[in-house]
Amino acid sequence: MRTIKTDEITQNIKEMCIQANHFLTEDMCQVMKEAEEKEASPLGKQILGQLLENLDIAAEDTIPICQDTGMAVVFLEIGQDVHLEGQPLEDAVNEGIRQGYVQGYLRKSVVEDPLQRKNTNDNTPGVIHTSIVPGDHVKITVAPKGFGSENMSRIFMLKPADGMEGVKKAVLTAVKDAGPNACPPMVVGVGIGGTFEKCAVMAKQALTRPVDQRSHIPYVKELEEELLEKINKSGIGPGGLGGTTTALAVNINTYPTHIAGLPVAVNICCHVNRHAVRVL
């Protein structure tokens, strides 16, 4: 049994909120550079160049990559041999978010009631997903999610008879409907299977997978590659102004489901696909 103090979780989440909002992960930076090199449209190439310049300025001057610093989504994988000591876990996570957004001078975008719309003024609470895994470590993934792209996300409750073609149509429909509103080039997270809520969580978590890593399931890997190719032939392009780079990656997660259903969730993220990962 290993003891981890929740103060340590708070401190790391604070730092990760600031890190994720100022520095894009290396895999995202690399795929953006590759996209600029390959982009066939002169205007699209120019837009990608401006986005890359924005990333450099944000990193050098320590300013947010995007003015929408998102709602904090936190995935916690907690080893079953870990004993957490201190304040309740959810409180510790939200305290880390609060400190990160207040001390990091990040925009506070969370309202305490979805209809009354009063701002909480510290970007809490976050959306927290926990899972118990083997081992004695805690893996933390912080993914600030902006709502320009979040609002473009969809869930489709397909029939089993819709099959593979129905899944493809659902993903392509979501991307087409999103168009320029998701601030392309985008990363497309897809969850297939489970239940209504399970597929949505899988789609969100898929966005945190490195964009240079394909699924280990052969048919899913092929589906990711096929959908990416089709999306990039849509002509939406960088900034929605046309071109050959509409998406940088399609990441798909799957899970067993009921004999009567085929849930599919599409969670789209703009090129600012922010996340930070640490293991305690």
Backbone as CSV, one residue per row, in Angstrom:
resi,resn,N_x,N_y,N_z,CA_x,CA_y,CA_z,C_x,C_y,C_z
1,MET,0.849,-1.203,0.000,0.000,0.000,0.000,0.882,1.250,0.000
2,ARG,0.591,2.189,-0.893,1.354,3.435,-0.994,0.434,4.602,-0.677
3,THR,0.900,5.514,0.153,0.099,6.673,0.528,0.476,7.877,-0.332
4,ILE,-0.524,8.508,-0.891,-0.335,9.748,-1.645,-1.230,10.803,-1.015
5,LYS,-0.649,11.918,-0.658,-1.413,13.003,-0.047,-2.170,13.767,-1.139
6,THR,-3.404,14.105,-0.854,-4.205,14.812,-1.860,-3.664,16.210,-2.136
7,ASP,-2.861,16.761,-1.219,-2.214,18.047,-1.485,-1.307,17.952,-2.712
8,GLU,-0.705,16.786,-2.896,0.170,16.570,-4.044,-0.649,16.562,-5.339
9,ILE,-1.832,15.998,-5.268,-2.722,15.998,-6.433,-3.143,17.424,-6.765
10,THR,-3.489,18.188,-5.745,-3.862,19.597,-5.945,-2.747,20.366,-6.623
11,GLN,-1.524,20.231,-6.131,-0.390,20.972,-6.669,-0.141,20.625,-8.132
12,ASN,-0.210,19.333,-8.451,0.046,18.907,-9.818,-1.049,19.389,-10.774
13,ILE,-2.292,19.324,-10.336,-3.381,19.789,-11.205,-3.286,21.287,-11.424
14,LYS,-2.920,22.025,-10.415,-2.686,23.465,-10.578,-1.665,23.715,-11.679
15,GLU,-0.529,23.037,-11.591,0.536,23.227,-12.574,0.111,22.757,-13.958
16,MET,-0.664,21.678,-14.012,-1.084,21.110,-15.301,-2.093,21.999,-16.016
17,CYS,-2.965,22.656,-15.258,-3.918,23.597,-15.871,-3.166,24.726,-16.565
18,ILE,-2.128,25.235,-15.909,-1.324,26.314,-16.484,-0.527,25.795,-17.673
19,GLN,0.081,24.625,-17.509,0.897,24.024,-18.578,0.073,23.778,-19.837
20,ALA,-1.081,23.143,-19.675,-1.890,22.758,-20.836,-2.407,23.969,-21.599
21,ASN,-2.638,25.066,-20.901,-3.185,26.252,-21.556,-2.124,27.123,-22.233
22,HIS,-0.857,26.846,-21.951,0.216,27.643,-22.543,1.086,26.882,-23.533
23,PHE,1.156,25.567,-23.393,2.073,24.777,-24.215,1.340,23.576,-24.805
24,LEU,1.289,23.513,-26.128,0.680,22.362,-26.789,1.644,21.186,-26.703
25,THR,1.115,19.967,-26.631,1.961,18.780,-26.547,2.817,18.643,-27.803
26,GLU,3.942,17.946,-27.683,4.887,17.831,-28.788,4.270,17.143,-29.997
27,ASP,3.438,16.130,-29.766,2.819,15.428,-30.899,1.877,16.348,-31.664
28,MET,1.172,17.241,-30.951,0.280,18.185,-31.627,1.081,19.223,-32.416
29,CYS,2.163,19.716,-31.844,3.008,20.676,-32.560,3.574,20.056,-33.828
30,GLN,4.017,18.806,-33.720,4.618,18.136,-34.878,3.604,17.912,-35.988
31,VAL,2.399,17.466,-35.632,1.397,17.202,-36.668,0.931,18.507,-37.314
32,MET,0.954,19.611,-36.572,0.627,20.906,-37.152,1.679,21.331,-38.176
33,LYS,2.949,21.114,-37.854,4.035,21.458,-38.778,3.938,20.617,-40.050
34,GLU,3.649,19.341,-39.873,3.509,18.460,-41.029,2.325,18.873,-41.895
35,ALA,1.253,19.309,-41.249,0.067,19.744,-41.990,0.380,20.981,-42.825
36,GLU,1.148,21.914,-42.253,1.504,23.117,-43.011,2.327,22.757,-44.245
37,GLU,3.237,21.813,-44.093,4.084,21.406,-45.218,3.270,20.758,-46.335
38,LYS,2.250,20.001,-45.959,1.484,19.232,-46.944,0.282,19.983,-47.508
39,GLU,-0.173,21.031,-46.822,-1.390,21.732,-47.225,-1.286,22.251,-48.663
40,ALA,-2.272,21.890,-49.483,-2.255,22.247,-50.909,-2.782,23.649,-51.177
41,SER,-3.640,24.149,-50.311,-4.225,25.469,-50.520,-3.286,26.554,-49.992
42,PRO,-2.944,27.557,-50.812,-2.085,28.654,-50.334,-2.674,29.361,-49.116
43,LEU,-4.001,29.605,-49.147,-4.632,30.250,-48.004,-4.597,29.342,-46.785
44,GLY,-4.872,28.049,-46.997,-4.814,27.102,-45.901,-3.429,27.018,-45.294
45,LYS,-2.396,27.038,-46.147,-1.008,27.007,-45.664,-0.701,28.258,-44.853
46,GLN,-1.211,29.388,-45.309,-0.992,30.642,-44.584,-1.640,30.598,-43.202
47,ILE,-2.866,30.074,-43.137,-3.571,29.987,-41.856,-2.830,29.061,-40.893
48,LEU,-2.373,27.920,-41.391,-1.619,26.991,-40.542,-0.333,27.642,-40.046
49,GLY,0.305,28.429,-40.902,1.505,29.141,-40.483,1.211,30.139,-39.378
50,GLN,0.077,30.818,-39.470,-0.309,31.775,-38.434,-0.608,31.066,-37.113
51,LEU,-1.244,29.893,-37.210,-1.538,29.131,-35.995,-0.250,28.659,-35.320
52,LEU,0.723,28.245,-36.119,2.014,27.820,-35.566,2.741,29.002,-34.924
53,GLU,2.645,30.163,-35.563,3.256,31.367,-34.992,2.602,31.706,-33.654
54,ASN,1.285,31.543,-33.580,0.557,31.784,-32.339,1.050,30.858,-31.222
55,LEU,1.307,29.603,-31.571,1.816,28.648,-30.581,3.176,29.090,-30.057
56,ASP,4.037,29.561,-30.952,5.370,30.012,-30.542,5.281,31.232,-29.622
57,ILE,4.418,32.175,-29.984,4.262,33.391,-29.166,3.726,33.038,-27.782
58,ALA,2.735,32.128,-27.749,2.146,31.720,-26.467,3.196,31.096,-25.559
59,ALA,4.041,30.237,-26.139,5.070,29.562,-25.349,6.141,30.541,-24.868
60,GLU,6.570,31.448,-25.760,7.645,32.378,-25.416,7.191,33.416,-24.388
61,ASP,5.971,33.905,-24.528,5.487,34.974,-23.654,4.608,34.483,-22.508
62,THR,4.412,33.160,-22.428,3.569,32.532,-21.410,2.189,33.186,-21.366
63,ILE,1.524,33.136,-22.510,0.142,33.583,-22.605,-0.685,32.424,-23.160
64,PRO,-1.968,32.380,-22.889,-2.770,31.235,-23.330,-2.762,31.058,-24.850
65,ILE,-2.757,29.805,-25.277,-2.809,29.468,-26.699,-4.102,30.001,-27.308
66,CYS,-5.186,29.958,-26.529,-6.489,30.423,-26.982,-7.148,31.200,-25.846
67,GLN,-7.933,32.214,-26.194,-8.575,33.003,-25.146,-9.610,32.195,-24.371
68,ASP,-10.183,31.153,-25.008,-11.081,30.251,-24.292,-10.230,29.191,-23.625
69,THR,-9.947,29.391,-22.349,-9.089,28.451,-21.628,-9.866,27.250,-21.095
70,GLY,-11.103,27.125,-21.536,-11.834,25.879,-21.381,-12.426,25.588,-20.018
71,MET,-13.212,24.527,-19.999,-13.685,23.924,-18.755,-12.768,22.743,-18.486
72,ALA,-12.250,22.651,-17.282,-11.250,21.627,-16.979,-11.888,20.241,-16.874
73,VAL,-11.417,19.335,-17.720,-11.811,17.926,-17.651,-10.619,17.162,-17.098
74,VAL,-10.841,16.366,-16.069,-9.748,15.653,-15.406,-10.049,14.158,-15.378
75,PHE,-9.130,13.376,-15.940,-9.205,11.918,-15.865,-8.211,11.448,-14.814
76,LEU,-8.683,10.636,-13.869,-7.822,10.088,-12.825,-7.836,8.560,-12.902
77,GLU,-6.677,7.968,-13.106,-6.530,6.518,-13.026,-5.811,6.216,-11.717
78,ILE,-6.554,5.676,-10.762,-6.044,5.493,-9.401,-5.715,4.027,-9.157
79,GLY,-4.465,3.776,-8.836,-4.049,2.403,-8.539,-4.768,1.868,-7.317
80,GLN,-5.179,0.608,-7.384,-5.946,0.030,-6.266,-5.091,-0.156,-5.013
81,ASP,-3.769,-0.035,-5.153,-2.886,-0.133,-3.992,-2.475,1.232,-3.462
82,VAL,-3.207,2.258,-3.845,-2.940,3.616,-3.374,-3.915,3.976,-2.259
83,HIS,-3.379,4.545,-1.194,-4.212,5.111,-0.133,-4.100,6.625,-0.223
84,LEU,-5.222,7.288,-0.459,-5.240,8.742,-0.543,-5.481,9.335,0.837
85,GLU,-4.637,10.266,1.214,-4.706,10.849,2.549,-4.855,12.368,2.432
86,GLY,-5.844,12.917,3.123,-6.057,14.361,3.086,-7.509,14.677,2.827
87,GLN,-7.774,15.800,2.175,-9.152,16.197,1.907,-9.771,15.275,0.857
88,PRO,-11.096,15.267,0.744,-11.750,14.430,-0.258,-11.173,14.678,-1.652
89,LEU,-11.058,13.597,-2.425,-10.406,13.669,-3.733,-11.013,14.738,-4.640
90,GLU,-12.334,14.775,-4.721,-12.980,15.741,-5.610,-12.659,17.170,-5.184
91,ASP,-12.621,17.416,-3.884,-12.268,18.745,-3.384,-10.827,19.088,-3.746
92,ALA,-9.937,18.100,-3.650,-8.526,18.324,-3.966,-8.345,18.662,-5.439
93,VAL,-9.082,17.974,-6.299,-9.002,18.241,-7.741,-9.510,19.643,-8.049
94,ASN,-10.655,19.992,-7.506,-11.222,21.311,-7.776,-10.369,22.436,-7.193
95,GLU,-9.699,22.166,-6.074,-8.799,23.172,-5.516,-7.613,23.394,-6.454
96,GLY,-7.124,22.308,-7.083,-6.042,22.443,-8.059,-6.475,23.254,-9.264
97,ILE,-7.689,23.009,-9.726,-8.229,23.788,-10.852,-8.356,25.257,-10.460
98,ARG,-8.911,25.494,-9.268,-9.098,26.878,-8.804,-7.756,27.610,-8.763
99,GLN,-6.759,26.994,-8.135,-5.449,27.642,-8.031,-4.826,27.850,-9.403
100,GLY,-4.966,26.875,-10.284,-4.377,26.991,-11.614,-4.971,28.132,-12.409
101,TYR,-6.283,28.257,-12.372,-6.939,29.294,-13.170,-6.822,30.678,-12.550
102,VAL,-6.821,30.758,-11.228,-6.685,32.067,-10.572,-5.233,32.542,-10.632
103,GLN,-4.306,31.692,-10.190,-2.895,32.093,-10.139,-2.267,32.147,-11.528
104,GLY,-2.826,31.390,-12.465,-2.314,31.403,-13.824,-2.939,32.481,-14.693
105,TYR,-3.853,33.269,-14.126,-4.539,34.343,-14.847,-5.214,33.815,-16.122
106,LEU,-5.879,32.681,-15.976,-6.596,32.063,-17.085,-8.061,32.477,-17.030
107,ARG,-8.691,32.570,-18.188,-10.084,33.034,-18.230,-10.998,32.084,-17.469
108,LYS,-11.870,32.640,-16.661,-12.820,31.839,-15.890,-14.124,31.758,-16.675
109,SER,-14.479,30.560,-17.104,-15.594,30.403,-18.038,-16.740,29.554,-17.504
110,VAL,-16.671,29.155,-16.242,-17.667,28.229,-15.704,-18.743,28.987,-14.933
111,VAL,-20.010,28.651,-15.214,-21.126,29.220,-14.461,-21.685,28.159,-13.521
112,GLU,-22.146,28.589,-12.335,-22.524,27.628,-11.297,-23.863,26.961,-11.564
113,ASP,-24.705,27.582,-12.376,-25.986,26.988,-12.751,-26.155,27.148,-14.252
114,PRO,-26.552,26.088,-14.963,-26.613,26.167,-16.433,-27.653,27.135,-16.963
115,LEU,-28.637,27.519,-16.122,-29.686,28.436,-16.584,-29.570,29.826,-15.965
116,GLN,-29.151,29.918,-14.712,-29.030,31.223,-14.069,-27.732,31.934,-14.431
117,ARG,-26.687,31.159,-14.845,-25.497,31.681,-15.509,-24.619,32.610,-14.668
118,LYS,-24.558,32.417,-13.368,-23.643,33.212,-12.550,-22.268,32.567,-12.563
119,ASN,-21.240,33.347,-12.898,-19.880,32.822,-13.003,-19.341,32.453,-11.621
120,THR,-18.627,31.309,-11.550,-18.042,30.880,-10.278,-16.753,31.639,-9.967
121,ASN,-16.210,32.327,-10.966,-15.025,33.189,-10.822,-13.718,32.463,-10.531
122,ASP,-13.707,31.127,-10.612,-12.437,30.408,-10.453,-12.367,29.168,-11.347
123,ASN,-13.299,29.069,-12.283,-13.377,27.987,-13.267,-13.668,26.612,-12.663
124,THR,-14.129,26.593,-11.428,-14.572,25.328,-10.843,-16.097,25.297,-10.879
125,PRO,-16.672,24.095,-10.780,-15.990,22.812,-10.684,-15.533,22.300,-12.036
126,GLY,-14.597,21.346,-11.994,-14.202,20.667,-13.208,-15.104,19.456,-13.427
127,VAL,-14.890,18.790,-14.550,-15.584,17.530,-14.836,-14.570,16.419,-14.585
128,ILE,-14.873,15.561,-13.631,-13.895,14.585,-13.140,-14.335,13.165,-13.465
129,HIS,-13.448,12.402,-14.076,-13.699,10.991,-14.382,-12.636,10.159,-13.668
130,THR,-13.063,9.229,-12.822,-12.108,8.393,-12.086,-12.273,6.927,-12.455
131,SER,-11.173,6.215,-12.441,-11.205,4.767,-12.637,-10.153,4.129,-11.737
132,ILE,-10.460,2.933,-11.274,-9.535,2.184,-10.421,-8.782,1.194,-11.295
133,VAL,-7.451,1.236,-11.222,-6.611,0.381,-12.061,-5.609,-0.354,-11.174
134,PRO,-4.958,-1.392,-11.692,-3.924,-2.069,-10.912,-2.741,-1.144,-10.621
135,GLY,-2.015,-1.433,-9.529,-0.791,-0.695,-9.247,-0.890,0.267,-8.088
136,ASP,0.194,1.037,-7.905,0.261,1.965,-6.770,0.609,3.381,-7.232
137,HIS,0.132,3.748,-8.404,0.352,5.094,-8.923,-0.986,5.766,-9.240
138,VAL,-0.939,7.074,-9.393,-2.095,7.834,-9.845,-1.707,8.565,-11.129
139,LYS,-2.420,8.275,-12.197,-2.184,8.963,-13.470,-3.227,10.064,-13.623
140,ILE,-2.765,11.266,-13.848,-3.646,12.429,-13.972,-3.565,12.964,-15.403
141,THR,-4.713,13.136,-16.023,-4.780,13.800,-17.326,-5.703,14.995,-17.187
142,VAL,-5.160,16.174,-17.451,-5.946,17.410,-17.402,-6.153,17.889,-18.834
143,ALA,-7.415,18.049,-19.229,-7.736,18.442,-20.600,-8.716,19.612,-20.594
144,PRO,-8.224,20.850,-20.623,-9.132,22.001,-20.702,-9.868,21.982,-22.040
145,LYS,-11.192,22.025,-22.009,-11.978,21.882,-23.242,-12.731,23.163,-23.546
146,GLY,-12.349,23.815,-24.644,-13.057,25.002,-25.086,-14.394,24.634,-25.700
147,PHE,-15.336,25.552,-25.641,-16.696,25.192,-26.049,-17.040,25.569,-27.484
148,GLY,-16.127,26.223,-28.199,-16.369,26.409,-29.619,-16.478,25.069,-30.312
149,SER,-15.544,24.173,-29.974,-15.576,22.823,-30.539,-16.496,21.898,-29.749
150,GLU,-16.554,22.072,-28.431,-17.403,21.192,-27.610,-18.862,21.261,-28.063
151,ASN,-19.296,22.458,-28.436,-20.682,22.638,-28.865,-21.000,21.916,-30.177
152,MET,-19.977,21.513,-30.899,-20.164,20.837,-32.188,-20.219,19.312,-32.043
153,SER,-20.135,18.821,-30.812,-20.086,17.383,-30.578,-21.480,16.755,-30.661
154,ARG,-21.510,15.459,-30.973,-22.785,14.776,-31.221,-22.779,13.367,-30.636
155,ILE,-23.982,12.876,-30.312,-24.185,11.466,-29.974,-25.244,10.903,-30.912
156,PHE,-24.965,9.732,-31.469,-25.893,9.039,-32.361,-26.208,7.675,-31.754
157,MET,-27.476,7.408,-31.521,-27.886,6.090,-31.037,-28.330,5.273,-32.251
158,LEU,-27.353,4.637,-32.885,-27.611,3.886,-34.107,-28.223,2.526,-33.812
159,LYS,-28.797,1.929,-34.837,-29.277,0.544,-34.766,-28.120,-0.378,-35.141
160,PRO,-28.060,-1.582,-34.566,-26.991,-2.508,-34.940,-26.896,-2.733,-36.445
161,ALA,-28.037,-2.713,-37.122,-28.048,-2.932,-38.573,-27.353,-1.808,-39.328
162,ASP,-27.178,-0.637,-38.697,-26.467,0.461,-39.364,-25.007,0.113,-39.587
163,GLY,-24.448,-0.692,-38.686,-23.112,-1.234,-38.867,-22.015,-0.217,-39.115
164,MET,-20.949,-0.684,-39.762,-19.774,0.136,-40.022,-20.106,1.371,-40.858
165,GLU,-20.943,1.185,-41.881,-21.282,2.317,-42.742,-22.064,3.367,-41.979
166,GLY,-22.905,2.935,-41.053,-23.644,3.889,-40.235,-22.721,4.693,-39.344
167,VAL,-21.691,4.038,-38.803,-20.709,4.732,-37.967,-19.965,5.781,-38.787
168,LYS,-19.520,5.390,-39.973,-18.806,6.337,-40.843,-19.678,7.547,-41.164
169,LYS,-20.930,7.273,-41.506,-21.851,8.361,-41.857,-22.050,9.298,-40.669
170,ALA,-22.170,8.735,-39.454,-22.371,9.553,-38.256,-21.192,10.488,-38.029
171,VAL,-19.978,9.958,-38.111,-18.780,10.776,-37.876,-18.656,11.868,-38.927
172,LEU,-18.846,11.504,-40.176,-18.723,12.480,-41.265,-19.818,13.545,-41.189
173,THR,-21.010,13.139,-40.749,-22.108,14.102,-40.569,-21.770,15.111,-39.484
174,ALA,-21.223,14.617,-38.366,-20.862,15.516,-37.261,-19.811,16.521,-37.703
175,VAL,-18.816,16.060,-38.434,-17.740,16.948,-38.892,-18.274,17.963,-39.901
176,LYS,-19.095,17.490,-40.834,-19.667,18.391,-41.844,-20.535,19.451,-41.191
177,ASP,-21.373,19.052,-40.232,-22.245,20.003,-39.540,-21.434,21.010,-38.720
178,ALA,-20.300,20.565,-38.187,-19.448,21.452,-37.395,-18.806,22.509,-38.288
179,GLY,-18.331,22.073,-39.455,-17.732,22.985,-40.420,-16.691,23.904,-39.804
180,PRO,-16.769,25.201,-40.064,-15.781,26.148,-39.534,-15.965,26.448,-38.052
181,ASN,-17.123,26.076,-37.492,-17.422,26.434,-36.102,-16.546,25.712,-35.089
182,ALA,-15.918,24.608,-35.501,-15.047,23.855,-34.582,-13.595,24.298,-34.691
183,CYS,-13.352,25.430,-35.362,-12.004,25.984,-35.509,-11.005,24.968,-36.067
184,PRO,-11.270,24.462,-37.271,-10.339,23.497,-37.858,-8.995,24.142,-38.206
185,PRO,-7.914,23.305,-38.240,-7.950,21.844,-38.262,-8.269,21.267,-36.883
186,MET,-9.044,20.216,-36.891,-9.570,19.640,-35.658,-8.984,18.253,-35.387
187,VAL,-9.146,17.818,-34.170,-8.918,16.417,-33.803,-10.292,15.853,-33.479
188,VAL,-10.594,14.691,-34.041,-11.916,14.099,-33.881,-11.816,12.884,-32.964
189,GLY,-12.436,12.976,-31.789,-12.501,11.849,-30.859,-13.816,11.124,-31.045
190,VAL,-13.746,9.801,-31.149,-14.947,8.993,-31.391,-15.023,7.877,-30.358
191,GLY,-16.213,7.698,-29.787,-16.478,6.573,-28.892,-17.557,5.699,-29.510
192,ILE,-17.293,4.418,-29.618,-18.259,3.488,-30.212,-18.537,2.373,-29.216
193,GLY,-19.824,2.183,-28.885,-20.202,1.102,-27.987,-20.593,1.589,-26.610
194,GLY,-20.728,0.644,-25.698,-21.135,0.988,-24.346,-22.584,1.433,-24.289
195,THR,-22.821,2.539,-23.603,-24.152,3.120,-23.449,-24.086,4.582,-23.866
196,PHE,-25.205,5.280,-23.726,-25.294,6.701,-24.087,-24.151,7.513,-23.477
197,GLU,-23.928,7.337,-22.153,-22.914,8.152,-21.497,-21.505,7.587,-21.681
198,LYS,-21.388,6.257,-21.778,-20.071,5.638,-21.915,-19.393,6.044,-23.218
199,CYS,-20.136,6.068,-24.314,-19.515,6.415,-25.596,-19.054,7.866,-25.592
200,ALA,-19.766,8.737,-24.870,-19.370,10.142,-24.808,-18.060,10.313,-24.042
201,VAL,-17.921,9.609,-22.934,-16.676,9.680,-22.158,-15.516,9.113,-22.972
202,MET,-15.763,8.020,-23.697,-14.705,7.447,-24.532,-14.260,8.414,-25.614
203,ALA,-15.223,9.121,-26.215,-14.884,10.089,-27.264,-14.036,11.223,-26.702
204,LYS,-14.376,11.689,-25.508,-13.606,12.754,-24.866,-12.201,12.256,-24.539
205,GLN,-12.112,11.062,-23.999,-10.810,10.518,-23.623,-9.947,10.235,-24.857
206,ALA,-10.581,9.912,-25.984,-9.838,9.652,-27.216,-9.037,10.875,-27.651
207,LEU,-9.521,12.060,-27.317,-8.815,13.284,-27.692,-7.480,13.417,-26.984
208,THR,-7.295,12.716,-25.864,-6.048,12.825,-25.109,-4.999,11.815,-25.573
209,ARG,-5.373,10.933,-26.479,-4.386,9.996,-27.021,-3.462,10.730,-27.994
210,PRO,-2.154,10.500,-27.936,-1.253,11.164,-28.885,-1.721,10.965,-30.326
211,VAL,-1.689,12.042,-31.106,-2.236,11.976,-32.458,-1.387,11.147,-33.407
212,ASP,-0.179,10.786,-32.983,0.664,9.929,-33.820,0.543,8.449,-33.441
213,GLN,-0.418,8.130,-32.586,-0.656,6.737,-32.183,-2.023,6.288,-32.662
214,ARG,-2.050,5.229,-33.451,-3.300,4.662,-33.940,-3.777,3.564,-32.998
215,SER,-5.030,3.183,-33.136,-5.601,2.115,-32.319,-4.827,0.816,-32.521
216,HIS,-4.737,0.035,-31.447,-4.058,-1.265,-31.540,-4.966,-2.328,-32.143
217,ILE,-6.260,-2.000,-32.346,-7.202,-2.942,-32.964,-7.157,-2.716,-34.474
218,PRO,-6.794,-3.714,-35.249,-6.564,-3.512,-36.690,-7.709,-2.842,-37.440
219,TYR,-8.954,-3.302,-37.244,-10.047,-2.707,-38.014,-10.334,-1.272,-37.574
220,VAL,-10.098,-0.983,-36.284,-10.298,0.382,-35.787,-9.221,1.300,-36.359
221,LYS,-8.002,0.816,-36.424,-6.910,1.582,-37.025,-7.247,1.938,-38.471
222,GLU,-7.757,0.980,-39.214,-8.139,1.221,-40.605,-9.275,2.239,-40.694
223,LEU,-10.213,2.149,-39.754,-11.333,3.090,-39.734,-10.843,4.502,-39.435
224,GLU,-9.917,4.640,-38.488,-9.345,5.952,-38.171,-8.698,6.570,-39.412
225,GLU,-7.929,5.775,-40.113,-7.220,6.274,-41.299,-8.187,6.625,-42.427
226,GLU,-9.211,5.793,-42.628,-10.192,6.051,-43.678,-10.980,7.325,-43.398
227,LEU,-11.424,7.473,-42.156,-12.203,8.665,-41.809,-11.373,9.937,-41.918
228,LEU,-10.103,9.867,-41.501,-9.232,11.035,-41.611,-9.088,11.455,-43.072
229,GLU,-8.907,10.477,-43.938,-8.774,10.773,-45.367,-10.050,11.411,-45.921
230,LYS,-11.199,10.857,-45.560,-12.466,11.387,-46.062,-12.751,12.780,-45.512
231,ILE,-12.444,12.994,-44.245,-12.658,14.309,-43.642,-11.780,15.354,-44.339
232,ASN,-10.557,14.982,-44.654,-9.655,15.934,-45.292,-9.975,16.159,-46.768
233,LYS,-10.851,15.345,-47.316,-11.335,15.563,-48.675,-12.630,16.386,-48.685
234,SER,-13.100,16.760,-47.499,-14.356,17.509,-47.397,-14.211,18.935,-47.908
235,GLY,-12.968,19.449,-47.903,-12.724,20.800,-48.380,-12.956,21.892,-47.359
236,ILE,-13.315,21.530,-46.122,-13.551,22.553,-45.084,-12.270,23.348,-44.844
237,GLY,-11.180,22.649,-44.611,-9.857,23.260,-44.540,-9.583,24.078,-43.300
238,PRO,-8.340,24.556,-43.161,-7.951,25.365,-41.994,-8.814,26.626,-41.869
239,GLY,-9.343,26.837,-40.679,-10.184,27.999,-40.444,-11.514,27.950,-41.169
240,GLY,-11.818,26.798,-41.801,-13.058,26.674,-42.559,-13.026,27.419,-43.874
241,LEU,-11.824,27.800,-44.334,-11.686,28.613,-45.539,-11.186,27.808,-46.737
242,GLY,-11.300,26.489,-46.639,-10.933,25.635,-47.758,-9.515,25.109,-47.647
243,GLY,-9.324,23.893,-48.145,-7.998,23.301,-48.103,-8.056,21.808,-47.890
244,THR,-6.898,21.219,-47.717,-6.787,19.759,-47.609,-6.519,19.291,-46.187
245,THR,-6.509,20.217,-45.220,-6.296,19.843,-43.817,-7.484,20.304,-42.991
246,THR,-8.478,19.437,-42.880,-9.631,19.727,-42.023,-9.434,19.102,-40.651
247,ALA,-8.831,17.908,-40.626,-8.559,17.212,-39.357,-7.103,16.790,-39.307
248,LEU,-6.559,16.768,-38.112,-5.189,16.328,-37.883,-5.137,14.863,-37.485
249,ALA,-6.227,14.381,-36.899,-6.283,12.978,-36.486,-7.716,12.596,-36.170
250,VAL,-8.000,11.308,-36.309,-9.251,10.724,-35.836,-8.867,9.618,-34.856
251,ASN,-9.231,9.784,-33.600,-8.923,8.792,-32.561,-10.208,8.113,-32.113
252,ILE,-10.238,6.789,-32.196,-11.455,6.039,-31.885,-11.220,5.085,-30.717
253,ASN,-12.132,5.104,-29.746,-12.161,4.129,-28.662,-13.436,3.300,-28.777
254,THR,-13.351,2.010,-28.446,-14.520,1.132,-28.517,-14.736,0.419,-27.186
255,TYR,-15.970,-0.093,-27.015,-16.321,-0.805,-25.783,-17.486,-1.743,-26.119
256,PRO,-17.582,-2.882,-25.416,-18.726,-3.785,-25.642,-20.053,-3.050,-25.447
257,THR,-21.082,-3.496,-26.145,-22.382,-2.843,-26.031,-23.507,-3.875,-26.042
258,HIS,-24.729,-3.414,-25.935,-25.921,-4.260,-25.878,-26.275,-4.779,-27.278
259,ILE,-26.911,-5.940,-27.340,-27.274,-6.527,-28.634,-28.222,-5.631,-29.432
260,ALA,-28.936,-4.734,-28.743,-29.937,-3.914,-29.429,-29.436,-2.519,-29.793
261,GLY,-28.164,-2.224,-29.522,-27.713,-0.851,-29.729,-26.360,-0.710,-30.399
262,LEU,-26.094,0.498,-30.878,-24.798,0.862,-31.442,-24.579,2.356,-31.185
263,PRO,-24.246,2.721,-29.923,-24.034,4.138,-29.609,-22.730,4.648,-30.236
264,VAL,-22.779,5.859,-30.755,-21.594,6.501,-31.325,-21.558,7.952,-30.863
265,ALA,-20.451,8.352,-30.270,-20.267,9.756,-29.860,-19.107,10.351,-30.632
266,VAL,-19.268,11.598,-31.026,-18.210,12.324,-31.732,-17.915,13.586,-30.929
267,ASN,-16.718,13.646,-30.348,-16.299,14.811,-29.571,-15.175,15.499,-30.337
268,ILE,-15.464,16.663,-30.865,-14.520,17.373,-31.717,-13.710,18.370,-30.892
269,CYS,-12.425,18.481,-31.219,-11.596,19.508,-30.593,-10.869,20.276,-31.690
270,CYS,-10.718,21.557,-31.488,-9.995,22.389,-32.446,-8.508,22.030,-32.426
271,HIS,-7.702,22.759,-33.191,-6.264,22.463,-33.228,-5.611,22.668,-31.866
272,VAL,-6.272,23.434,-30.982,-5.764,23.600,-29.624,-6.275,22.424,-28.787
273,ASN,-5.761,21.255,-29.112,-6.170,20.025,-28.423,-5.320,19.884,-27.163
274,ARG,-5.735,20.617,-26.107,-4.901,20.772,-24.917,-5.057,19.617,-23.936
275,HIS,-3.950,19.120,-23.470,-3.960,18.163,-22.375,-2.543,18.024,-21.799
276,ALA,-2.494,17.686,-20.540,-1.225,17.415,-19.861,-1.399,16.131,-19.058
277,VAL,-0.351,15.324,-19.012,-0.420,14.012,-18.347,0.749,13.885,-17.366
278,ARG,0.441,13.432,-16.166,1.486,13.164,-15.160,1.124,11.898,-14.393
279,VAL,2.154,11.228,-13.923,1.962,10.041,-13.100,2.629,10.278,-11.751
280,LEU,1.854,10.130,-10.670,2.386,10.313,-9.315,2.743,8.964,-8.710
